[in-house]
Amino acid sequence: MSNVETPRPIRGTQDIFGPEAEAFAFVVETFERVRKLYRFRRVEMPVFEKTEVFSRSLGETTDVVSKEMYSFEDRGGESLTLRPEFTAGIARAYLTDGWQQYAPLKVATHGPLFRYERPQKGRYRQFHQLDAEIIGAGEPQADVELLAMADQLLKELGIADGVTLQLNTLGDAESREGWRAALISYFRAHRGELSEDSQDRLDRNPLRILDSKDPRDKPFVADAPKIDDYLSAEAQAYFGKVCEGLQAAGVAWTRAPALVRGLDYYRHTAFEFVTDRLGAQGTVLGGGRYDGLIETLGGPHTPAVGWAAGIERLAMLAVDTPRPAQRETLVVLADGQSAVPKAIALASYLRTTWDDLIREINRERWRRDYAIDIGTELDAVDLSFKVNQRKQFEKAKKEGASVIVTVRDDGSSSPKSMLVSSHRTAKDMEKGALGMHALWSTVEVRLMGEEFSLARDQLIRLPE
């Protein structure tokens, strides 16, 4: 054994494996399907940007910029930052890559983000998010479109039960400024009784006091001025159209008057999908309208709205959620070293031609009387790397194979000629007469070029 010490994983990172990895993949696959349904274009963004992209867009006084960003100087002396979120980079690309020509632009992406914060349930220093944005659309319908997309995503993940959409309006610039001034005046009158964090926020970002979870702040937050008292007629009409659109789309929501976004460029709609199934960190998806963001990066006034969702949190909810049954797995085993090339040939053939084989068999079902229904889909063809047949046989059954096909050397020099026998596992037997083994037997008949028989080994030849 080596005396070299194995490096430990970095705090706040994770190695995802097993059911958690499957749930993670399920979240991403579902997101990809839903974003295509809503015709959001896929984009890929750099993992790092110039630091100013985030310091300008997120604000120098925010916790993300002042405490949580992974920033460093490259060898040219330029300050770069690992992306803590997607929106700023997408906004930068909108300006630098000429994406304005596609406005209103609907884009979506997913991938890793980085923040130096205290790790906790569902939150890491390297974490992953789904992201969807509509840039260049100032209509309430854009907000509804994004919220309907988010709602459908959660439903298709099977986790919508127990998740609530909380909705608020921040008004237009005039409304927001009047509300902000009223909040400052109110909280200043109680400054000495607020928590230390809220006293600090009063000077830097007073709207964020409404987010406080500190028990000392809650009585004052409950009695703080409400945005509804400061909404202009235009802002009231905008929020009304969002609510009307959500009702038409069948999206349920509750009003959350304390839900805010602290930065000045946020306007109108703010929202979060929340649950109590993840402890205190209950937000699984959140977003809002950020009509002033593009201007902070040197662009013209550009309306925009978007949301982001933590993949880890969605996966935590989805890991125990019943999902469509996994399609079937067929495992190919080589009986002895001489059969290895033939097993490789069979596995390769099945992987590349299975769907075509099934379509052809289905056509012939109308001409010949196969006593099975060809409807089973094959999820995977797995090829064992080992030639210890007994151990690999048991491993295949343990890992949920439906059919195990053993390949033996028939003495031919061609890798496409072989003897095969098949084993039907208990998993496949639960399906009765119409399982994967019946389908494999039909494929085997075609490769034999003769009528099916019950001999232990069948000679098959793959097409050249």
Secondary structure, 3 states (H helix, E strand, C coil): CCCCCCCCCCCCCCCCCCHHHHHHHHHHHHHHHHHHHCCCEECCCCCEEEHHHHHHHHCCCCHHHHHHCCEEECCCCCEEEECCCCHHHHHHHHHHCCHHHHCCEEEEEEEEEECCCCCECCECCEEEEEEEEEECCCCHHHHHHHHHHHHHHHHHHCCCCCEEEEEEECCCHHHHHHHHHHHHHHHHCCHHHCCHHHHHHHHHCHHHHHHCCCCCCHHHHHCCCCHHHHCCHHHHHHHHHHHHHHHHHCCCCEECCCCCCCCCCCEEEEEEEEECCCCCCCEEEEEEECCCHHHHCCCCCCCEEEEEEEHHHHHHHHCCCCCCCCCEEEEEEECCHHHHHHHHHHHHHHHHHHHHHHHHHHHHCCCCCCCCCCCCCEEEEEECCCCCHHHHHHHHHHCCCCEEEEEECCCCCCCCEEEEEEEECHHHHCCHHHCHHHHHHHHHHHHHCCCCCCCCCEEEECCC
